[in-house]
Amino acid sequence: MTEEGVRPSLIVEVVSPTYRQNDLVTKVQHYLQARGPCYVIIDREEDEDPPTLIGYAYHPNGWLPMPTDAHGRLWL
């Protein structure tokens, strides 16, 4: 990001079962520093679970949760 001189428009994180803590906690703070307007996490607690989308919109004071619709989809 820094090399290109632009900020990302959308950040998407696919959670890894091996690095769950890193993907759901640590990276959330790192991506806040990137100040992309939209951050989406694709998560499955168990391999057989359907994916869950977690969306955030950037705000200078921290990420604001984005609501999903009745089908669990996000408006991006």
N, C-alpha and C positions, 0 to 999 in steps of 0.2 A: 504494500500500500504506500509506504513512504517513498519508495523508489519512483513510483509513477506520479506522485504528487496529487493523488486524488483519494477521496474517501469512498468506501464501498457503499453501494445503494442498498444492498441486501446481504446479510450474513446468514448462512445456513449451517447449522451444526447437527450432524448425525451422531447421536450418543453411542459410544462404544461400551459394551458391557465391562470390558477390562478397565476402562478409564472413566467410569461413570462419575465419580466425584469431580474429577478434573473437568469433564465436559459440562456438568450441570452447575458447578460452583465457580471454580477458578476462571474458566474461559468467559463466563458471563461478565466478570469484572474486567477482564482484558478487552473484550469486545466493546464494552462501554467506553473505554478510552479511545477506540477507533471512531466513535461517534457516527456510526452508520445509522440511517434513519429507521431501519427495520432489521430485527434479529429473530430468527426462527430456529427452534430446537425441535428435531425429530427424535422422539424417544420411544423406547419399548422397555418396560421393566423386565419382561421375560421374552425369550426368543419367539414364542408362539403368540404373544400379545399383538394386537393390531397397533400400528404406530400412533402415537399421540403427538399433536402439534402444540407447541408452546410458543407464543409470539410475544415480542416486546417491541415497543416503539421508543425511540431515543427521547430522553428529556435530560437537560443538564444536571438535574438532581438525581438521576437514576433511571433505569428502564421502567416504562409503564406497561403493564400487562395489556395485551391485545385480546379482545374476546373472540372466541370461536363461535361459529354458528351451530345450529342444532345437530349438524352432521360432523362436528369437530373440525371444520375447515376454517382457514384464516383468509381474510380479504387482504391481499398483498397489493 
